[in-house]
Amino acid sequence: MALFVCYPKCTTCRKAEKWLEENGIAFEERNIKEQNPTVEELREWHRKSGLELKKFFNTSGLLYKSKGLSQKLSSMSEEEQFTLLSTDGMLVKRPIFVDGDTVLVGFKEEQWEKLK
């Protein structure tokens, strides 16, 4: 079954969840604040997504901004970035939808259409 990693208070996550339900896509929900993605999960999702690692950061989040990560990321190794992402779910862009080899980060309806 697909995994839907989200933050329940996030309006974008709620919109994505509603979209999944309306399109009859079964999923298991996981609260990213209560259960951070592990370094191993993040590595696998990154590989399968084909996205650059920066796309996994919640760049509009308060934690990202308070840590000054927009200046620091470019000088960090990939390993340091994965480790940082795994320390706090609020640093991770959400929602994340994982189904087999398909990994979608963030909710853009036109990208999610391919799930149907």
C-alpha positions as a Python dict, from the first residue, in 0.01 Angstrom:
ca = {
    (1, 'M'): (0, 0, 0),
    (2, 'A'): (114, 353, -76),
    (3, 'L'): (260, 571, 197),
    (4, 'F'): (136, 927, 244),
    (5, 'V'): (376, 1124, 464),
    (6, 'C'): (217, 1446, 579),
    (7, 'Y'): (165, 1701, 855),
    (8, 'P'): (-208, 1698, 946),
    (9, 'K'): (-220, 2074, 1016),
    (10, 'C'): (-76, 2158, 673),
    (11, 'T'): (-342, 2281, 427),
    (12, 'T'): (-148, 2150, 127),
    (13, 'C'): (-130, 1805, 289),
    (14, 'R'): (-505, 1808, 355),
    (15, 'K'): (-567, 1909, -7),
    (16, 'A'): (-346, 1621, -129),
    (17, 'E'): (-518, 1374, 105),
    (18, 'K'): (-860, 1482, -25),
    (19, 'W'): (-735, 1441, -384),
    (20, 'L'): (-611, 1086, -310),
    (21, 'E'): (-945, 993, -152),
    (22, 'E'): (-1147, 1145, -438),
    (23, 'N'): (-939, 947, -686),
    (24, 'G'): (-976, 618, -499),
    (25, 'I'): (-606, 581, -420),
    (26, 'A'): (-549, 375, -107),
    (27, 'F'): (-274, 487, 129),
    (28, 'E'): (-136, 460, 477),
    (29, 'E'): (-94, 798, 644),
    (30, 'R'): (212, 890, 849),
    (31, 'N'): (249, 1209, 1052),
    (32, 'I'): (589, 1354, 963),
    (33, 'K'): (614, 1545, 1292),
    (34, 'E'): (559, 1233, 1503),
    (35, 'Q'): (763, 997, 1285),
    (36, 'N'): (1054, 1163, 1103),
    (37, 'P'): (1174, 997, 785),
    (38, 'T'): (1499, 809, 846),
    (39, 'V'): (1821, 875, 656),
    (40, 'E'): (1768, 541, 475),
    (41, 'E'): (1410, 632, 375),
    (42, 'L'): (1517, 977, 258),
    (43, 'R'): (1803, 830, 54),
    (44, 'E'): (1568, 581, -115),
    (45, 'W'): (1295, 840, -179),
    (46, 'H'): (1551, 1083, -320),
    (47, 'R'): (1688, 818, -557),
    (48, 'K'): (1343, 711, -678),
    (49, 'S'): (1211, 1067, -714),
    (50, 'G'): (1482, 1184, -952),
    (51, 'L'): (1468, 1524, -780),
    (52, 'E'): (1762, 1723, -654),
    (53, 'L'): (1804, 1684, -278),
    (54, 'K'): (1720, 2052, -213),
    (55, 'K'): (1361, 1973, -325),
    (56, 'F'): (1321, 1763, -9),
    (57, 'F'): (1369, 2067, 214),
    (58, 'N'): (1069, 2267, 333),
    (59, 'T'): (1222, 2595, 220),
    (60, 'S'): (918, 2797, 328),
    (61, 'G'): (919, 2649, 679),
    (62, 'L'): (1006, 2846, 990),
    (63, 'L'): (1270, 2595, 1100),
    (64, 'Y'): (1447, 2612, 762),
    (65, 'K'): (1454, 2991, 786),
    (66, 'S'): (1556, 3009, 1152),
    (67, 'K'): (1851, 2776, 1087),
    (68, 'G'): (1962, 2993, 792),
    (69, 'L'): (1969, 2689, 566),
    (70, 'S'): (1933, 2884, 242),
    (71, 'Q'): (2295, 2998, 296),
    (72, 'K'): (2424, 2671, 444),
    (73, 'L'): (2288, 2396, 216),
    (74, 'S'): (2525, 2453, -73),
    (75, 'S'): (2829, 2397, 150),
    (76, 'M'): (2687, 2083, 313),
    (77, 'S'): (2762, 1734, 184),
    (78, 'E'): (2475, 1516, 67),
    (79, 'E'): (2527, 1299, 377),
    (80, 'E'): (2501, 1604, 606),
    (81, 'Q'): (2181, 1709, 430),
    (82, 'F'): (2022, 1365, 469),
    (83, 'T'): (2119, 1359, 837),
    (84, 'L'): (1977, 1708, 892),
    (85, 'L'): (1649, 1618, 718),
    (86, 'S'): (1612, 1311, 939),
    (87, 'T'): (1642, 1515, 1261),
    (88, 'D'): (1310, 1698, 1228),
    (89, 'G'): (1012, 1624, 1006),
    (90, 'M'): (934, 1995, 988),
    (91, 'L'): (1247, 2044, 774),
    (92, 'V'): (1109, 1805, 512),
    (93, 'K'): (888, 1924, 226),
    (94, 'R'): (549, 1762, 241),
    (95, 'P'): (343, 1581, 153),
    (96, 'I'): (547, 1291, 26),
    (97, 'F'): (368, 1013, -158),
    (98, 'V'): (553, 684, -196),
    (99, 'D'): (418, 392, -398),
    (100, 'G'): (674, 141, -524),
    (101, 'D'): (914, 332, -749),
    (102, 'T'): (696, 644, -754),
    (103, 'V'): (788, 923, -514),
    (104, 'L'): (614, 1260, -529),
    (105, 'V'): (728, 1551, -309),
    (106, 'G'): (493, 1842, -250),
    (107, 'F'): (146, 1859, -402),
    (108, 'K'): (110, 1967, -762),
    (109, 'E'): (-209, 1816, -893),
    (110, 'E'): (-79, 1782, -1251),
    (111, 'Q'): (210, 1566, -1126),
    (112, 'W'): (-20, 1356, -909),
    (113, 'E'): (-254, 1292, -1206),
    (114, 'K'): (-16, 1018, -1322),
    (115, 'L'): (-112, 816, -1014),
    (116, 'K'): (-456, 743, -1159),
}
